[in-house]
Amino acid sequence: MTSQVRGPQLARLLGQWHALPGRRRNPDYAALAAAVRGLLADSRLPLGVRLPAERELADALRISRTTVSAAYRELRESGHLASRRGAGSWTMLPGTHRVASTGLWTPQDDRDMIDLGVAALAAPTELLPAARAAAEDLPRYLGGAGYHPTGIIELREAVADGYTRRGLPTSPEQIMVTSGTQHALDLVLRLALAPGGGVLVESPTYPNALAALAARRARIATHGLALDGAGWDADLLLGSLRQGRPKLAYLIPDFQNPTGHLMPAELRERVVGAAHAAGTDLVVDESFVDLPLDGTALPPPVATFDRHSRVISIGGMSKAYWGGLRIGWVRASAPQVQRLAAARVGVDMASPVLDQLVAVHLLAEAPAIVTARRAQLAARRDALADALAQRLPEWRFTLPRGGVTLWAELDGPISSALARAAEEVGVRLAPGPRFGLDGTLERFLRLPFTLPVADLIEAVARLAAVRYDLNRAGRAQWREPAVIA
Ligand SMILES: Cc1ncc(COP(=O)(O)O)c(C=O)c1O
């Protein structure tokens, strides 16, 4: 059965289609067609629905029927619309795309797609031997039920030792193993934030943290990071804590995602002091702490300055080891860990024992693994920076001293338009607005340097080609975004 979208509904979904960044260079019909394609790509307009008749949509959008006709014709030509005389027009995707069972669409032949949407490395060679060794260890656990809400003791010890080595004495009772850092964040939010609670985040920040906060119906306030320099403006950040008195602040002080900034020691200390005075709990995401590059020295962990159990640290194996392992953790006070474990049994009970054993074996080889990762990332970062300097010299960025992402300021508010155009040439991007609220950050793009050098160079070449096409349409017509964070 085919459902139908009415003219006013589609008009609402299309929103400001005629004024989207990079759109004004196009004739109206092309902008309308592109906006419909965008809705399809975002799953906001389902596949297989009947679009309004041309006259109905023209009335709803207050444009001419000729424009709608031309847009529908373009959509038919690009394979996004099927029409039958007398029966109407249905949404579809071009033959080269299939609909994945999740409702997301993915290109059928992904081999040539360079995915810069994901900032994570492939598994290290040590992973397979670690998995084999973990299987050998498993019999030690098979006599029990296998539920360990705070994690198996071996892994909690290994994680606690890691903190202690970083200068933050930690006992295994202060560690709860989770199924990834994202899971750690979700559990902490369940415990520490009532619906509607105020939360301060950096802008830009990690999109899935925003998603987790949205799921808790948090009231989100942002602290805008500068592109260069230290990133955080101490006065503004401390002022936001003092005046806003949020229930919680979520910060990524170690090679922030996406900017790569590293928060200096002095500011860490002042933030903890201001948070305590404001009654704010600090959730510190240490996802990238293992990945300083160029021998960059790490400041002490934020929790080092904590005297009042205000700081909850979260981290995991995804960035220095492998995302597919799904192992993360929370470091908090022992009573907080007990409360988190109690909350967790209503969510997922515990993390898989086998995966935790793999993590134990990988952490035992941490020095060798992270040394190799850092060298690999530094080479890839440099190759990416060189390619950008050569092919897209108008883009500005500060070379990150760690982490896995470079945050580029583009030469116009084109990030979403560029991401859509890039998809057509086999490069997947996470455009700037994904890292903020309310569609801002159109002048920015996050570029991870986690893929092999050849892929990064090819991706930049393709982006430069697409960028050139955008350019030909006339720069003068671009709008400046209302807010630049
Ligand atoms: C800042 C930050 N937090 C959390 C995560 C999610 O990590 P995990 O795979 O451990 O859930 C990521 C992954 O990109 C991240 O960048």
The ligand as a Tripos MOL2 file, in Angstrom:
@<TRIPOS>MOLECULE
LIG
   16    16     1     0     0
SMALL
NO_CHARGES

@<TRIPOS>ATOM
      1 C1         34.3430   11.9560   22.2080 C.3       1 LIG1
      2 C2         33.8080   10.5780   21.9580 C.ar      1 LIG1
      3 N1         33.1110    9.9660   22.9200 N.ar      1 LIG1
      4 C3         32.6110    8.7340   22.7350 C.ar      1 LIG1
      5 C4         32.7880    8.0530   21.5550 C.ar      1 LIG1
      6 C5         32.1780    6.6960   21.3970 C.3       1 LIG1
      7 O1         33.1090    5.7580   21.7530 O.3       1 LIG1
      8 P1         32.7810    4.2090   21.9280 P.3       1 LIG1
      9 O2         33.0070    3.5900   20.5830 O.co2     1 LIG1
     10 O3         33.7680    3.7800   22.9510 O.co2     1 LIG1
     11 O4         31.3690    4.0760   22.3990 O.co2     1 LIG1
     12 C6         33.5260    8.6370   20.5330 C.ar      1 LIG1
     13 C7         33.7040    7.9510   19.2450 C.2       1 LIG1
     14 O5         33.9190    8.5730   18.2260 O.2       1 LIG1
     15 C8         34.0360    9.9400   20.7320 C.ar      1 LIG1
     16 O6         34.7150   10.5610   19.7800 O.3       1 LIG1
@<TRIPOS>BOND
     1     1     2 1
     2     2     3 ar
     3     2    15 ar
     4     3     4 ar
     5     4     5 ar
     6     5     6 1
     7     5    12 ar
     8     6     7 1
     9     7     8 1
    10     8     9 2
    11     8    10 1
    12     8    11 1
    13    12    13 1
    14    12    15 ar
    15    13    14 2
    16    15    16 1
@<TRIPOS>SUBSTRUCTURE
     1 LIG1         1 GROUP 0 **** ****
